[in-house]
Amino acid sequence: MAATTLVLGGAMALAPSAVADSGSSVTALPASSDSVLASCWGQRVKGSAGHEGNKAWCDSGRYREVIQCETLGGYQYTHYGPWVWAPAESVAWCNLGDRINTSHVEWAA
């Protein structure tokens, strides 16, 4: 299964007017012969116990949220949200006490 990755944080350079003050962002997949144009949004979330996470949703296709987390000691690891079909949300969470370094959407073609 082929997958395309969208970096949500990079959307600010592409569409600054579409970025909300809440930290959410929007971006689009590049058009190609085997994929359709899709817009995706992401937003940071806090869990009830204080976990940091990020949720993403797109207007078409199948995708999942991917986050890179970091411990206080500097160890980095990746967590994945579930694969979902648009317009459902995919949410990925860091372990309690860790923070998010980067987040992006992985899109299945």
Contacts in CASP RR format, 6 or more apart in sequence:
PFRMAT RR
TARGET T0000
AUTHOR 0000-0000-0000
METHOD contacts of the structure
MODEL  1
MAATTLVLGGAMALAPSAVADSGSSVTALPASSDSVLASCWGQRVKGSAG
HEGNKAWCDSGRYREVIQCETLGGYQYTHYGPWVWAPAESVAWCNLGDRI
NTSHVEWAA
1 108 0 8 1.000
1 109 0 8 1.000
2 34 0 8 1.000
2 108 0 8 1.000
2 109 0 8 1.000
3 106 0 8 1.000
3 107 0 8 1.000
3 108 0 8 1.000
3 109 0 8 1.000
4 29 0 8 1.000
4 30 0 8 1.000
4 35 0 8 1.000
4 106 0 8 1.000
4 107 0 8 1.000
4 109 0 8 1.000
5 66 0 8 1.000
5 104 0 8 1.000
5 105 0 8 1.000
5 106 0 8 1.000
5 107 0 8 1.000
6 27 0 8 1.000
6 29 0 8 1.000
6 40 0 8 1.000
6 104 0 8 1.000
6 105 0 8 1.000
6 106 0 8 1.000
6 107 0 8 1.000
7 27 0 8 1.000
7 102 0 8 1.000
7 104 0 8 1.000
8 25 0 8 1.000
8 27 0 8 1.000
8 40 0 8 1.000
8 41 0 8 1.000
8 42 0 8 1.000
8 54 0 8 1.000
8 56 0 8 1.000
8 103 0 8 1.000
8 104 0 8 1.000
8 105 0 8 1.000
9 25 0 8 1.000
9 27 0 8 1.000
9 102 0 8 1.000
9 103 0 8 1.000
9 104 0 8 1.000
10 25 0 8 1.000
10 27 0 8 1.000
11 18 0 8 1.000
11 19 0 8 1.000
11 25 0 8 1.000
11 26 0 8 1.000
11 27 0 8 1.000
12 19 0 8 1.000
12 25 0 8 1.000
14 27 0 8 1.000
14 28 0 8 1.000
15 26 0 8 1.000
15 27 0 8 1.000
18 25 0 8 1.000
18 26 0 8 1.000
19 25 0 8 1.000
19 26 0 8 1.000
22 43 0 8 1.000
23 43 0 8 1.000
23 44 0 8 1.000
24 41 0 8 1.000
24 42 0 8 1.000
24 43 0 8 1.000
25 41 0 8 1.000
25 42 0 8 1.000
26 39 0 8 1.000
26 40 0 8 1.000
26 41 0 8 1.000
26 42 0 8 1.000
27 39 0 8 1.000
27 40 0 8 1.000
28 37 0 8 1.000
28 38 0 8 1.000
28 39 0 8 1.000
28 40 0 8 1.000
29 35 0 8 1.000
29 36 0 8 1.000
29 37 0 8 1.000
29 38 0 8 1.000
29 40 0 8 1.000
29 107 0 8 1.000
31 37 0 8 1.000
34 109 0 8 1.000
35 107 0 8 1.000
35 109 0 8 1.000
36 60 0 8 1.000
36 61 0 8 1.000
37 60 0 8 1.000
38 58 0 8 1.000
38 59 0 8 1.000
38 60 0 8 1.000
38 61 0 8 1.000
38 63 0 8 1.000
38 86 0 8 1.000
38 107 0 8 1.000
39 58 0 8 1.000
39 59 0 8 1.000
40 56 0 8 1.000
40 57 0 8 1.000
40 58 0 8 1.000
40 59 0 8 1.000
40 63 0 8 1.000
40 105 0 8 1.000
40 107 0 8 1.000
41 56 0 8 1.000
41 57 0 8 1.000
41 58 0 8 1.000
42 54 0 8 1.000
42 55 0 8 1.000
42 56 0 8 1.000
42 57 0 8 1.000
42 65 0 8 1.000
42 103 0 8 1.000
42 105 0 8 1.000
43 54 0 8 1.000
43 55 0 8 1.000
43 56 0 8 1.000
44 52 0 8 1.000
44 53 0 8 1.000
44 54 0 8 1.000
44 100 0 8 1.000
45 52 0 8 1.000
45 53 0 8 1.000
45 54 0 8 1.000
45 55 0 8 1.000
45 91 0 8 1.000
46 52 0 8 1.000
46 53 0 8 1.000
47 53 0 8 1.000
47 93 0 8 1.000
49 96 0 8 1.000
50 96 0 8 1.000
50 97 0 8 1.000
51 93 0 8 1.000
51 94 0 8 1.000
51 95 0 8 1.000
51 96 0 8 1.000
51 97 0 8 1.000
52 69 0 8 1.000
52 93 0 8 1.000
52 94 0 8 1.000
52 97 0 8 1.000
52 98 0 8 1.000
52 99 0 8 1.000
52 100 0 8 1.000
53 67 0 8 1.000
53 91 0 8 1.000
53 92 0 8 1.000
53 93 0 8 1.000
53 94 0 8 1.000
53 100 0 8 1.000
54 65 0 8 1.000
54 67 0 8 1.000
54 91 0 8 1.000
54 92 0 8 1.000
54 100 0 8 1.000
54 103 0 8 1.000
55 65 0 8 1.000
55 89 0 8 1.000
55 90 0 8 1.000
55 91 0 8 1.000
56 63 0 8 1.000
56 64 0 8 1.000
56 65 0 8 1.000
56 89 0 8 1.000
56 90 0 8 1.000
56 91 0 8 1.000
56 103 0 8 1.000
56 105 0 8 1.000
57 86 0 8 1.000
57 87 0 8 1.000
57 88 0 8 1.000
57 89 0 8 1.000
57 90 0 8 1.000
58 86 0 8 1.000
58 87 0 8 1.000
58 105 0 8 1.000
58 107 0 8 1.000
59 86 0 8 1.000
59 87 0 8 1.000
60 86 0 8 1.000
61 85 0 8 1.000
61 86 0 8 1.000
61 107 0 8 1.000
61 108 0 8 1.000
62 83 0 8 1.000
62 84 0 8 1.000
62 85 0 8 1.000
62 86 0 8 1.000
62 107 0 8 1.000
62 108 0 8 1.000
63 83 0 8 1.000
63 84 0 8 1.000
63 86 0 8 1.000
63 90 0 8 1.000
63 105 0 8 1.000
63 106 0 8 1.000
63 107 0 8 1.000
63 108 0 8 1.000
64 80 0 8 1.000
64 81 0 8 1.000
64 82 0 8 1.000
64 83 0 8 1.000
64 84 0 8 1.000
64 90 0 8 1.000
64 92 0 8 1.000
64 105 0 8 1.000
64 106 0 8 1.000
64 108 0 8 1.000
65 80 0 8 1.000
65 81 0 8 1.000
65 90 0 8 1.000
65 91 0 8 1.000
65 92 0 8 1.000
65 103 0 8 1.000
65 104 0 8 1.000
65 105 0 8 1.000
65 106 0 8 1.000
66 78 0 8 1.000
66 79 0 8 1.000
66 80 0 8 1.000
66 81 0 8 1.000
66 92 0 8 1.000
66 103 0 8 1.000
66 104 0 8 1.000
66 105 0 8 1.000
66 106 0 8 1.000
67 78 0 8 1.000
67 79 0 8 1.000
67 92 0 8 1.000
67 93 0 8 1.000
67 94 0 8 1.000
67 100 0 8 1.000
67 101 0 8 1.000
67 102 0 8 1.000
67 103 0 8 1.000
68 76 0 8 1.000
68 77 0 8 1.000
68 78 0 8 1.000
68 100 0 8 1.000
68 101 0 8 1.000
68 102 0 8 1.000
68 103 0 8 1.000
69 76 0 8 1.000
69 77 0 8 1.000
69 78 0 8 1.000
69 79 0 8 1.000
69 94 0 8 1.000
69 95 0 8 1.000
69 98 0 8 1.000
69 99 0 8 1.000
69 100 0 8 1.000
69 101 0 8 1.000
70 76 0 8 1.000
70 98 0 8 1.000
70 99 0 8 1.000
70 100 0 8 1.000
70 101 0 8 1.000
71 77 0 8 1.000
71 95 0 8 1.000
71 97 0 8 1.000
71 98 0 8 1.000
72 97 0 8 1.000
72 98 0 8 1.000
76 101 0 8 1.000
79 92 0 8 1.000
79 93 0 8 1.000
79 94 0 8 1.000
80 92 0 8 1.000
80 106 0 8 1.000
81 90 0 8 1.000
81 91 0 8 1.000
81 92 0 8 1.000
82 90 0 8 1.000
83 90 0 8 1.000
83 108 0 8 1.000
84 90 0 8 1.000
90 105 0 8 1.000
92 103 0 8 1.000
94 100 0 8 1.000
END
